[in-house]
Amino acid sequence: MMPLSMALPGEPVVIRKITGRDEVRQHLAELGFVVDSVVTVISELSGNLILQVKDSRVALDRTMANRILI
């Protein structure tokens, strides 16, 4: 497993695990980041990621993306 921040742009990846406190995991789940869902990195700028999750795009900073393991 590796953090989501290391995924290549345009490559669909599957979330395997989400780490962090319960509040952080709950927040990510509300945004659509759940285990076994498919996420695609759209772009990366200064360590911040724009991600395609289901039918929406979400921006995450590097620290949050590092908590999502693929």
Beta strands, then each sheet from edge to edge (+ up, - down):
strand 1: 12-14
strand 2: 17-18
strand 3: 38-45
strand 4: 48-53
strand 5: 56-60
strand 6: 68-69
sheet 1: 1+ 3- 4+ 5-
sheet 2: 2+ 6-
end
